[in-house]
């Protein structure tokens, strides 16, 4: 099963994980959240992320979801995404996370495709009644 690491500016990672657990009615295995504080050392963030990836990877790989391209959490990901075992998506939304969780028994590339599709299809304009 593909592991999922939420690596975002505080308090988003924990909030996304809490919301996902609420919607899926309970704790999900192989998902971890790391909230990056404003003044946190990037070396500490890298270390914590690498440790989480080791715990999450059962051989199927790990998808790292981060909030915004160019921020400290996504900048850490350049060192994390070596090879095909760890892949990163920046600009996460709740529909992306829910799709990733739903399809993570598939291979890593399918999980990425489904997550990106959830992000694209999850942002829609709601017209007034």
Secondary structure, 3 states (H helix, E strand, C coil): CCEEEEEEECCHHHHHHHHHHHHCCCCCCCEEEEEECCCCCHHHHHHHHHHHHHHHCCCCCEEEEECCCCCHHHHHHHHHCCCCCEEEEECCCHHHHHHHHHHCCCCHHHHHHHHHHHHHHHCCCCCCC
